[in-house]
Amino acid sequence: MDKQQTRRRIGARIAELRREKRLTQYELGDRTGLNQSHIARIEAGKYSAGCDTLQTIAQAMGYKLDFVKMKRNESVEW
């Protein structure tokens, strides 16, 4: 998976979680201190958000970022 595909996948997941929380991009922006247009670019996969920004977005929606070590022969479904 290339970097652009990864950005789109992460952005789509953020948008999905935001909609599940019934938040607009503006409301998420208010909770995070980010501009709505910045949220839109992240969700569209047009901007590569750093870990700090992703953590801020996750916390604003009641989630946390977790990184776990996978077993050698375990695969991830994207």
PyMOL Python script that loads the backbone (N, CA, C, O; Angstrom):
from pymol import cmd

cmd.read_pdbstr("""\
ATOM      1  N   MET A   1       0.860  -1.168   0.000  1.00  0.00           N
ATOM      2  CA  MET A   1       0.000   0.000   0.000  1.00  0.00           C
ATOM      3  C   MET A   1       0.909   1.234   0.000  1.00  0.00           C
ATOM      4  O   MET A   1       1.807   1.349   0.833  1.00  0.00           O
ATOM      5  N   ASP A   2       0.670   2.148  -0.933  1.00  0.00           N
ATOM      6  CA  ASP A   2       1.515   3.341  -0.997  1.00  0.00           C
ATOM      7  C   ASP A   2       1.022   4.417  -0.029  1.00  0.00           C
ATOM      8  O   ASP A   2      -0.045   4.290   0.571  1.00  0.00           O
ATOM      9  N   LYS A   3       1.816   5.475   0.108  1.00  0.00           N
ATOM     10  CA  LYS A   3       1.509   6.525   1.079  1.00  0.00           C
ATOM     11  C   LYS A   3       0.182   7.212   0.800  1.00  0.00           C
ATOM     12  O   LYS A   3      -0.565   7.523   1.728  1.00  0.00           O
ATOM     13  N   GLN A   4      -0.115   7.451  -0.468  1.00  0.00           N
ATOM     14  CA  GLN A   4      -1.374   8.112  -0.803  1.00  0.00           C
ATOM     15  C   GLN A   4      -2.573   7.244  -0.415  1.00  0.00           C
ATOM     16  O   GLN A   4      -3.563   7.744   0.118  1.00  0.00           O
ATOM     17  N   GLN A   5      -2.477   5.961  -0.684  1.00  0.00           N
ATOM     18  CA  GLN A   5      -3.565   5.044  -0.303  1.00  0.00           C
ATOM     19  C   GLN A   5      -3.729   5.007   1.214  1.00  0.00           C
ATOM     20  O   GLN A   5      -4.849   4.956   1.723  1.00  0.00           O
ATOM     21  N   THR A   6      -2.618   5.031   1.922  1.00  0.00           N
ATOM     22  CA  THR A   6      -2.672   5.021   3.383  1.00  0.00           C
ATOM     23  C   THR A   6      -3.349   6.284   3.897  1.00  0.00           C
ATOM     24  O   THR A   6      -4.188   6.212   4.795  1.00  0.00           O
ATOM     25  N   ARG A   7      -2.993   7.445   3.337  1.00  0.00           N
ATOM     26  CA  ARG A   7      -3.641   8.703   3.752  1.00  0.00           C
ATOM     27  C   ARG A   7      -5.138   8.651   3.497  1.00  0.00           C
ATOM     28  O   ARG A   7      -5.926   9.070   4.343  1.00  0.00           O
ATOM     29  N   ARG A   8      -5.537   8.138   2.332  1.00  0.00           N
ATOM     30  CA  ARG A   8      -6.969   8.047   2.019  1.00  0.00           C
ATOM     31  C   ARG A   8      -7.690   7.100   2.985  1.00  0.00           C
ATOM     32  O   ARG A   8      -8.800   7.392   3.430  1.00  0.00           O
ATOM     33  N   ARG A   9      -7.061   5.973   3.304  1.00  0.00           N
ATOM     34  CA  ARG A   9      -7.668   4.999   4.214  1.00  0.00           C
ATOM     35  C   ARG A   9      -7.845   5.591   5.607  1.00  0.00           C
ATOM     36  O   ARG A   9      -8.902   5.441   6.220  1.00  0.00           O
ATOM     37  N   ILE A  10      -6.812   6.262   6.106  1.00  0.00           N
ATOM     38  CA  ILE A  10      -6.894   6.882   7.421  1.00  0.00           C
ATOM     39  C   ILE A  10      -7.936   8.000   7.421  1.00  0.00           C
ATOM     40  O   ILE A  10      -8.728   8.114   8.356  1.00  0.00           O
ATOM     41  N   GLY A  11      -7.934   8.810   6.387  1.00  0.00           N
ATOM     42  CA  GLY A  11      -8.903   9.896   6.282  1.00  0.00           C
ATOM     43  C   GLY A  11     -10.328   9.386   6.235  1.00  0.00           C
ATOM     44  O   GLY A  11     -11.217   9.952   6.871  1.00  0.00           O
ATOM     45  N   ALA A  12     -10.549   8.315   5.482  1.00  0.00           N
ATOM     46  CA  ALA A  12     -11.893   7.737   5.383  1.00  0.00           C
ATOM     47  C   ALA A  12     -12.345   7.202   6.738  1.00  0.00           C
ATOM     48  O   ALA A  12     -13.519   7.310   7.093  1.00  0.00           O
ATOM     49  N   ARG A  13     -11.418   6.629   7.489  1.00  0.00           N
ATOM     50  CA  ARG A  13     -11.767   6.103   8.820  1.00  0.00           C
ATOM     51  C   ARG A  13     -12.104   7.233   9.775  1.00  0.00           C
ATOM     52  O   ARG A  13     -13.044   7.121  10.562  1.00  0.00           O
ATOM     53  N   ILE A  14     -11.349   8.319   9.714  1.00  0.00           N
ATOM     54  CA  ILE A  14     -11.651   9.478  10.554  1.00  0.00           C
ATOM     55  C   ILE A  14     -13.042  10.009  10.227  1.00  0.00           C
ATOM     56  O   ILE A  14     -13.830  10.297  11.127  1.00  0.00           O
ATOM     57  N   ALA A  15     -13.338  10.138   8.935  1.00  0.00           N
ATOM     58  CA  ALA A  15     -14.658  10.625   8.521  1.00  0.00           C
ATOM     59  C   ALA A  15     -15.762   9.694   9.001  1.00  0.00           C
ATOM     60  O   ALA A  15     -16.811  10.150   9.458  1.00  0.00           O
ATOM     61  N   GLU A  16     -15.529   8.391   8.899  1.00  0.00           N
ATOM     62  CA  GLU A  16     -16.518   7.413   9.344  1.00  0.00           C
ATOM     63  C   GLU A  16     -16.781   7.553  10.845  1.00  0.00           C
ATOM     64  O   GLU A  16     -17.936   7.576  11.273  1.00  0.00           O
ATOM     65  N   LEU A  17     -15.725   7.645  11.639  1.00  0.00           N
ATOM     66  CA  LEU A  17     -15.877   7.792  13.085  1.00  0.00           C
ATOM     67  C   LEU A  17     -16.554   9.111  13.439  1.00  0.00           C
ATOM     68  O   LEU A  17     -17.385   9.168  14.346  1.00  0.00           O
ATOM     69  N   ARG A  18     -16.193  10.167  12.722  1.00  0.00           N
ATOM     70  CA  ARG A  18     -16.806  11.485  12.971  1.00  0.00           C
ATOM     71  C   ARG A  18     -18.306  11.422  12.720  1.00  0.00           C
ATOM     72  O   ARG A  18     -19.097  11.931  13.515  1.00  0.00           O
ATOM     73  N   ARG A  19     -18.695  10.796  11.609  1.00  0.00           N
ATOM     74  CA  ARG A  19     -20.124  10.680  11.299  1.00  0.00           C
ATOM     75  C   ARG A  19     -20.851   9.820  12.331  1.00  0.00           C
ATOM     76  O   ARG A  19     -21.986  10.122  12.700  1.00  0.00           O
ATOM     77  N   GLU A  20     -20.197   8.737  12.806  1.00  0.00           N
ATOM     78  CA  GLU A  20     -20.803   7.899  13.843  1.00  0.00           C
ATOM     79  C   GLU A  20     -21.060   8.704  15.115  1.00  0.00           C
ATOM     80  O   GLU A  20     -22.035   8.456  15.824  1.00  0.00           O
ATOM     81  N   LYS A  21     -20.189   9.665  15.401  1.00  0.00           N
ATOM     82  CA  LYS A  21     -20.354  10.533  16.570  1.00  0.00           C
ATOM     83  C   LYS A  21     -21.299  11.695  16.279  1.00  0.00           C
ATOM     84  O   LYS A  21     -21.556  12.535  17.141  1.00  0.00           O
ATOM     85  N   ARG A  22     -21.809  11.727  15.057  1.00  0.00           N
ATOM     86  CA  ARG A  22     -22.736  12.776  14.614  1.00  0.00           C
ATOM     87  C   ARG A  22     -22.131  14.175  14.763  1.00  0.00           C
ATOM     88  O   ARG A  22     -22.780  15.113  15.226  1.00  0.00           O
ATOM     89  N   LEU A  23     -20.863  14.274  14.353  1.00  0.00           N
ATOM     90  CA  LEU A  23     -20.150  15.552  14.382  1.00  0.00           C
ATOM     91  C   LEU A  23     -19.956  16.062  12.961  1.00  0.00           C
ATOM     92  O   LEU A  23     -19.734  15.281  12.036  1.00  0.00           O
ATOM     93  N   THR A  24     -20.040  17.351  12.797  1.00  0.00           N
ATOM     94  CA  THR A  24     -19.664  17.953  11.519  1.00  0.00           C
ATOM     95  C   THR A  24     -18.160  18.191  11.542  1.00  0.00           C
ATOM     96  O   THR A  24     -17.523  18.099  12.591  1.00  0.00           O
ATOM     97  N   GLN A  25     -17.605  18.495  10.389  1.00  0.00           N
ATOM     98  CA  GLN A  25     -16.188  18.854  10.339  1.00  0.00           C
ATOM     99  C   GLN A  25     -15.934  20.112  11.160  1.00  0.00           C
ATOM    100  O   GLN A  25     -14.889  20.238  11.798  1.00  0.00           O
ATOM    101  N   TYR A  26     -16.877  21.035  11.148  1.00  0.00           N
ATOM    102  CA  TYR A  26     -16.738  22.262  11.944  1.00  0.00           C
ATOM    103  C   TYR A  26     -16.693  21.939  13.441  1.00  0.00           C
ATOM    104  O   TYR A  26     -15.872  22.487  14.177  1.00  0.00           O
ATOM    105  N   GLU A  27     -17.584  21.042  13.882  1.00  0.00           N
ATOM    106  CA  GLU A  27     -17.610  20.678  15.298  1.00  0.00           C
ATOM    107  C   GLU A  27     -16.326  19.962  15.717  1.00  0.00           C
ATOM    108  O   GLU A  27     -15.787  20.215  16.794  1.00  0.00           O
ATOM    109  N   LEU A  28     -15.845  19.067  14.857  1.00  0.00           N
ATOM    110  CA  LEU A  28     -14.583  18.392  15.154  1.00  0.00           C
ATOM    111  C   LEU A  28     -13.443  19.402  15.186  1.00  0.00           C
ATOM    112  O   LEU A  28     -12.546  19.309  16.024  1.00  0.00           O
ATOM    113  N   GLY A  29     -13.480  20.353  14.283  1.00  0.00           N
ATOM    114  CA  GLY A  29     -12.487  21.412  14.283  1.00  0.00           C
ATOM    115  C   GLY A  29     -12.495  22.209  15.575  1.00  0.00           C
ATOM    116  O   GLY A  29     -11.436  22.533  16.112  1.00  0.00           O
ATOM    117  N   ASP A  30     -13.684  22.527  16.080  1.00  0.00           N
ATOM    118  CA  ASP A  30     -13.799  23.250  17.351  1.00  0.00           C
ATOM    119  C   ASP A  30     -13.210  22.446  18.508  1.00  0.00           C
ATOM    120  O   ASP A  30     -12.552  22.998  19.389  1.00  0.00           O
ATOM    121  N   ARG A  31     -13.452  21.145  18.496  1.00  0.00           N
ATOM    122  CA  ARG A  31     -12.960  20.280  19.578  1.00  0.00           C
ATOM    123  C   ARG A  31     -11.440  20.104  19.531  1.00  0.00           C
ATOM    124  O   ARG A  31     -10.803  19.874  20.559  1.00  0.00           O
ATOM    125  N   THR A  32     -10.871  20.215  18.339  1.00  0.00           N
ATOM    126  CA  THR A  32      -9.440  19.949  18.171  1.00  0.00           C
ATOM    127  C   THR A  32      -8.593  21.202  18.035  1.00  0.00           C
ATOM    128  O   THR A  32      -7.373  21.160  18.197  1.00  0.00           O
ATOM    129  N   GLY A  33      -9.249  22.320  17.737  1.00  0.00           N
ATOM    130  CA  GLY A  33      -8.489  23.534  17.462  1.00  0.00           C
ATOM    131  C   GLY A  33      -7.975  23.591  16.038  1.00  0.00           C
ATOM    132  O   GLY A  33      -7.157  24.447  15.702  1.00  0.00           O
ATOM    133  N   LEU A  34      -8.452  22.682  15.200  1.00  0.00           N
ATOM    134  CA  LEU A  34      -8.065  22.648  13.789  1.00  0.00           C
ATOM    135  C   LEU A  34      -9.149  23.318  12.954  1.00  0.00           C
ATOM    136  O   LEU A  34     -10.328  23.278  13.305  1.00  0.00           O
ATOM    137  N   ASN A  35      -8.751  23.920  11.870  1.00  0.00           N
ATOM    138  CA  ASN A  35      -9.681  24.549  10.944  1.00  0.00           C
ATOM    139  C   ASN A  35     -10.483  23.461  10.221  1.00  0.00           C
ATOM    140  O   ASN A  35      -9.955  22.382   9.952  1.00  0.00           O
ATOM    141  N   GLN A  36     -11.738  23.735   9.911  1.00  0.00           N
ATOM    142  CA  GLN A  36     -12.578  22.774   9.194  1.00  0.00           C
ATOM    143  C   GLN A  36     -11.937  22.349   7.884  1.00  0.00           C
ATOM    144  O   GLN A  36     -12.030  21.180   7.511  1.00  0.00           O
ATOM    145  N   SER A  37     -11.296  23.253   7.183  1.00  0.00           N
ATOM    146  CA  SER A  37     -10.678  22.900   5.903  1.00  0.00           C
ATOM    147  C   SER A  37      -9.514  21.932   6.108  1.00  0.00           C
ATOM    148  O   SER A  37      -9.237  21.099   5.245  1.00  0.00           O
ATOM    149  N   HIS A  38      -8.844  22.040   7.232  1.00  0.00           N
ATOM    150  CA  HIS A  38      -7.755  21.114   7.557  1.00  0.00           C
ATOM    151  C   HIS A  38      -8.320  19.714   7.803  1.00  0.00           C
ATOM    152  O   HIS A  38      -7.767  18.721   7.328  1.00  0.00           O
ATOM    153  N   ILE A  39      -9.423  19.644   8.547  1.00  0.00           N
ATOM    154  CA  ILE A  39     -10.116  18.367   8.773  1.00  0.00           C
ATOM    155  C   ILE A  39     -10.534  17.774   7.429  1.00  0.00           C
ATOM    156  O   ILE A  39     -10.353  16.578   7.200  1.00  0.00           O
ATOM    157  N   ALA A  40     -11.084  18.587   6.549  1.00  0.00           N
ATOM    158  CA  ALA A  40     -11.542  18.119   5.240  1.00  0.00           C
ATOM    159  C   ALA A  40     -10.381  17.544   4.428  1.00  0.00           C
ATOM    160  O   ALA A  40     -10.532  16.499   3.795  1.00  0.00           O
ATOM    161  N   ARG A  41      -9.235  18.206   4.439  1.00  0.00           N
ATOM    162  CA  ARG A  41      -8.069  17.709   3.689  1.00  0.00           C
ATOM    163  C   ARG A  41      -7.564  16.383   4.259  1.00  0.00           C
ATOM    164  O   ARG A  41      -7.166  15.492   3.509  1.00  0.00           O
ATOM    165  N   ILE A  42      -7.581  16.256   5.572  1.00  0.00           N
ATOM    166  CA  ILE A  42      -7.161  14.993   6.197  1.00  0.00           C
ATOM    167  C   ILE A  42      -8.125  13.880   5.796  1.00  0.00           C
ATOM    168  O   ILE A  42      -7.692  12.802   5.388  1.00  0.00           O
ATOM    169  N   GLU A  43      -9.420  14.133   5.907  1.00  0.00           N
ATOM    170  CA  GLU A  43     -10.418  13.112   5.568  1.00  0.00           C
ATOM    171  C   GLU A  43     -10.366  12.720   4.094  1.00  0.00           C
ATOM    172  O   GLU A  43     -10.653  11.575   3.745  1.00  0.00           O
ATOM    173  N   ALA A  44     -10.006  13.655   3.239  1.00  0.00           N
ATOM    174  CA  ALA A  44      -9.917  13.370   1.799  1.00  0.00           C
ATOM    175  C   ALA A  44      -8.608  12.688   1.427  1.00  0.00           C
ATOM    176  O   ALA A  44      -8.431  12.271   0.282  1.00  0.00           O
ATOM    177  N   GLY A  45      -7.687  12.570   2.383  1.00  0.00           N
ATOM    178  CA  GLY A  45      -6.403  11.948   2.095  1.00  0.00           C
ATOM    179  C   GLY A  45      -5.446  12.865   1.368  1.00  0.00           C
ATOM    180  O   GLY A  45      -4.466  12.401   0.786  1.00  0.00           O
ATOM    181  N   LYS A  46      -5.714  14.160   1.390  1.00  0.00           N
ATOM    182  CA  LYS A  46      -4.876  15.127   0.680  1.00  0.00           C
ATOM    183  C   LYS A  46      -3.787  15.701   1.575  1.00  0.00           C
ATOM    184  O   LYS A  46      -2.924  16.442   1.105  1.00  0.00           O
ATOM    185  N   TYR A  47      -3.821  15.368   2.853  1.00  0.00           N
ATOM    186  CA  TYR A  47      -2.849  15.895   3.802  1.00  0.00           C
ATOM    187  C   TYR A  47      -2.381  14.757   4.696  1.00  0.00           C
ATOM    188  O   TYR A  47      -3.192  13.982   5.202  1.00  0.00           O
ATOM    189  N   SER A  48      -1.098  14.663   4.883  1.00  0.00           N
ATOM    190  CA  SER A  48      -0.527  13.643   5.744  1.00  0.00           C
ATOM    191  C   SER A  48      -0.447  14.189   7.166  1.00  0.00           C
ATOM    192  O   SER A  48       0.425  15.002   7.474  1.00  0.00           O
ATOM    193  N   ALA A  49      -1.330  13.754   8.010  1.00  0.00           N
ATOM    194  CA  ALA A  49      -1.386  14.233   9.386  1.00  0.00           C
ATOM    195  C   ALA A  49      -0.362  13.478  10.229  1.00  0.00           C
ATOM    196  O   ALA A  49      -0.200  12.265  10.094  1.00  0.00           O
ATOM    197  N   GLY A  50       0.317  14.207  11.090  1.00  0.00           N
ATOM    198  CA  GLY A  50       1.277  13.589  11.994  1.00  0.00           C
ATOM    199  C   GLY A  50       0.586  12.907  13.160  1.00  0.00           C
ATOM    200  O   GLY A  50      -0.624  13.035  13.349  1.00  0.00           O
ATOM    201  N   CYS A  51       1.365  12.188  13.928  1.00  0.00           N
ATOM    202  CA  CYS A  51       0.828  11.451  15.078  1.00  0.00           C
ATOM    203  C   CYS A  51       0.160  12.373  16.090  1.00  0.00           C
ATOM    204  O   CYS A  51      -0.874  12.023  16.658  1.00  0.00           O
ATOM    205  N   ASP A  52       0.740  13.548  16.320  1.00  0.00           N
ATOM    206  CA  ASP A  52       0.144  14.477  17.293  1.00  0.00           C
ATOM    207  C   ASP A  52      -1.241  14.922  16.848  1.00  0.00           C
ATOM    208  O   ASP A  52      -2.168  14.981  17.656  1.00  0.00           O
ATOM    209  N   THR A  53      -1.383  15.235  15.557  1.00  0.00           N
ATOM    210  CA  THR A  53      -2.681  15.660  15.028  1.00  0.00           C
ATOM    211  C   THR A  53      -3.677  14.514  15.071  1.00  0.00           C
ATOM    212  O   THR A  53      -4.834  14.714  15.439  1.00  0.00           O
ATOM    213  N   LEU A  54      -3.243  13.314  14.701  1.00  0.00           N
ATOM    214  CA  LEU A  54      -4.136  12.160  14.745  1.00  0.00           C
ATOM    215  C   LEU A  54      -4.574  11.864  16.176  1.00  0.00           C
ATOM    216  O   LEU A  54      -5.730  11.512  16.412  1.00  0.00           O
ATOM    217  N   GLN A  55      -3.665  12.002  17.121  1.00  0.00           N
ATOM    218  CA  GLN A  55      -4.010  11.789  18.530  1.00  0.00           C
ATOM    219  C   GLN A  55      -5.030  12.822  19.001  1.00  0.00           C
ATOM    220  O   GLN A  55      -5.968  12.484  19.723  1.00  0.00           O
ATOM    221  N   THR A  56      -4.852  14.070  18.598  1.00  0.00           N
ATOM    222  CA  THR A  56      -5.788  15.132  18.965  1.00  0.00           C
ATOM    223  C   THR A  56      -7.179  14.838  18.411  1.00  0.00           C
ATOM    224  O   THR A  56      -8.179  14.990  19.113  1.00  0.00           O
ATOM    225  N   ILE A  57      -7.235  14.416  17.153  1.00  0.00           N
ATOM    226  CA  ILE A  57      -8.517  14.082  16.522  1.00  0.00           C
ATOM    227  C   ILE A  57      -9.160  12.895  17.241  1.00  0.00           C
ATOM    228  O   ILE A  57     -10.354  12.920  17.541  1.00  0.00           O
ATOM    229  N   ALA A  58      -8.371  11.863  17.514  1.00  0.00           N
ATOM    230  CA  ALA A  58      -8.901  10.680  18.190  1.00  0.00           C
ATOM    231  C   ALA A  58      -9.461  11.046  19.562  1.00  0.00           C
ATOM    232  O   ALA A  58     -10.572  10.641  19.903  1.00  0.00           O
ATOM    233  N   GLN A  59      -8.713  11.798  20.343  1.00  0.00           N
ATOM    234  CA  GLN A  59      -9.166  12.183  21.682  1.00  0.00           C
ATOM    235  C   GLN A  59     -10.443  13.014  21.621  1.00  0.00           C
ATOM    236  O   GLN A  59     -11.323  12.865  22.468  1.00  0.00           O
ATOM    237  N   ALA A  60     -10.543  13.878  20.633  1.00  0.00           N
ATOM    238  CA  ALA A  60     -11.730  14.730  20.505  1.00  0.00           C
ATOM    239  C   ALA A  60     -12.992  13.911  20.260  1.00  0.00           C
ATOM    240  O   ALA A  60     -14.103  14.366  20.534  1.00  0.00           O
ATOM    241  N   MET A  61     -12.809  12.692  19.738  1.00  0.00           N
ATOM    242  CA  MET A  61     -13.957  11.826  19.478  1.00  0.00           C
ATOM    243  C   MET A  61     -14.068  10.690  20.492  1.00  0.00           C
ATOM    244  O   MET A  61     -14.902   9.797  20.343  1.00  0.00           O
ATOM    245  N   GLY A  62     -13.222  10.728  21.527  1.00  0.00           N
ATOM    246  CA  GLY A  62     -13.305   9.716  22.569  1.00  0.00           C
ATOM    247  C   GLY A  62     -12.545   8.445  22.266  1.00  0.00           C
ATOM    248  O   GLY A  62     -12.842   7.401  22.847  1.00  0.00           O
ATOM    249  N   TYR A  63     -11.569   8.502  21.371  1.00  0.00           N
ATOM    250  CA  TYR A  63     -10.752   7.346  21.019  1.00  0.00           C
ATOM    251  C   TYR A  63      -9.306   7.618  21.396  1.00  0.00           C
ATOM    252  O   TYR A  63      -8.953   8.734  21.778  1.00  0.00           O
ATOM    253  N   LYS A  64      -8.471   6.590  21.285  1.00  0.00           N
ATOM    254  CA  LYS A  64      -7.042   6.769  21.464  1.00  0.00           C
ATOM    255  C   LYS A  64      -6.331   6.010  20.352  1.00  0.00           C
ATOM    256  O   LYS A  64      -6.859   5.049  19.793  1.00  0.00           O
ATOM    257  N   LEU A  65      -5.132   6.462  20.050  1.00  0.00           N
ATOM    258  CA  LEU A  65      -4.315   5.757  19.074  1.00  0.00           C
ATOM    259  C   LEU A  65      -3.575   4.638  19.787  1.00  0.00           C
ATOM    260  O   LEU A  65      -2.970   4.856  20.837  1.00  0.00           O
ATOM    261  N   ASP A  66      -3.622   3.458  19.226  1.00  0.00           N
ATOM    262  CA  ASP A  66      -2.888   2.324  19.782  1.00  0.00           C
ATOM    263  C   ASP A  66      -2.042   1.701  18.688  1.00  0.00           C
ATOM    264  O   ASP A  66      -2.499   1.477  17.567  1.00  0.00           O
ATOM    265  N   PHE A  67      -0.832   1.435  19.036  1.00  0.00           N
ATOM    266  CA  PHE A  67       0.060   0.710  18.143  1.00  0.00           C
ATOM    267  C   PHE A  67       0.419  -0.580  18.841  1.00  0.00           C
ATOM    268  O   PHE A  67       0.917  -0.577  19.967  1.00  0.00           O
ATOM    269  N   VAL A  68       0.163  -1.675  18.166  1.00  0.00           N
ATOM    270  CA  VAL A  68       0.433  -2.975  18.768  1.00  0.00           C
ATOM    271  C   VAL A  68       1.344  -3.778  17.855  1.00  0.00           C
ATOM    272  O   VAL A  68       1.312  -3.634  16.632  1.00  0.00           O
ATOM    273  N   LYS A  69       2.129  -4.599  18.454  1.00  0.00           N
ATOM    274  CA  LYS A  69       3.012  -5.478  17.697  1.00  0.00           C
ATOM    275  C   LYS A  69       2.206  -6.679  17.235  1.00  0.00           C
ATOM    276  O   LYS A  69       1.529  -7.334  18.028  1.00  0.00           O
ATOM    277  N   MET A  70       2.289  -6.958  15.941  1.00  0.00           N
ATOM    278  CA  MET A  70       1.574  -8.097  15.384  1.00  0.00           C
ATOM    279  C   MET A  70       2.458  -9.328  15.434  1.00  0.00           C
ATOM    280  O   MET A  70       3.685  -9.229  15.427  1.00  0.00           O
ATOM    281  N   LYS A  71       1.832 -10.471  15.483  1.00  0.00           N
ATOM    282  CA  LYS A  71       2.565 -11.727  15.391  1.00  0.00           C
ATOM    283  C   LYS A  71       3.111 -11.873  13.978  1.00  0.00           C
ATOM    284  O   LYS A  71       2.564 -11.302  13.035  1.00  0.00           O
ATOM    285  N   ARG A  72       4.146 -12.607  13.838  1.00  0.00           N
ATOM    286  CA  ARG A  72       4.857 -12.729  12.572  1.00  0.00           C
ATOM    287  C   ARG A  72       3.961 -13.126  11.402  1.00  0.00           C
ATOM    288  O   ARG A  72       4.100 -12.549  10.323  1.00  0.00           O
ATOM    289  N   ASN A  73       3.070 -14.064  11.561  1.00  0.00           N
ATOM    290  CA  ASN A  73       2.227 -14.538  10.449  1.00  0.00           C
ATOM    291  C   ASN A  73       0.810 -13.997  10.517  1.00  0.00           C
ATOM    292  O   ASN A  73      -0.096 -14.547   9.889  1.00  0.00           O
ATOM    293  N   GLU A  74       0.609 -12.926  11.270  1.00  0.00           N
ATOM    294  CA  GLU A  74      -0.701 -12.279  11.365  1.00  0.00           C
ATOM    295  C   GLU A  74      -0.781 -11.199  10.313  1.00  0.00           C
ATOM    296  O   GLU A  74       0.187 -10.466  10.110  1.00  0.00           O
ATOM    297  N   SER A  75      -1.907 -11.081   9.641  1.00  0.00           N
ATOM    298  CA  SER A  75      -2.069 -10.049   8.615  1.00  0.00           C
ATOM    299  C   SER A  75      -3.137  -9.061   9.028  1.00  0.00           C
ATOM    300  O   SER A  75      -3.960  -9.335   9.903  1.00  0.00           O
ATOM    301  N   VAL A  76      -3.110  -7.898   8.378  1.00  0.00           N
ATOM    302  CA  VAL A  76      -4.066  -6.838   8.663  1.00  0.00           C
ATOM    303  C   VAL A  76      -5.005  -6.687   7.478  1.00  0.00           C
ATOM    304  O   VAL A  76      -4.551  -6.673   6.334  1.00  0.00           O
ATOM    305  N   GLU A  77      -6.278  -6.577   7.721  1.00  0.00           N
ATOM    306  CA  GLU A  77      -7.259  -6.302   6.672  1.00  0.00           C
ATOM    307  C   GLU A  77      -7.411  -4.806   6.527  1.00  0.00           C
ATOM    308  O   GLU A  77      -7.845  -4.145   7.471  1.00  0.00           O
ATOM    309  N   TRP A  78      -7.078  -4.261   5.409  1.00  0.00           N
ATOM    310  CA  TRP A  78      -7.223  -2.829   5.156  1.00  0.00           C
ATOM    311  C   TRP A  78      -8.541  -2.642   4.482  1.00  0.00           C
ATOM    312  O   TRP A  78      -8.913  -1.514   4.156  1.00  0.00           O
TER     313      TRP A  78
END
""", "prot")
cmd.dss("prot")
cmd.show_as("cartoon", "prot")
cmd.util.cbc("prot")
cmd.orient("prot")
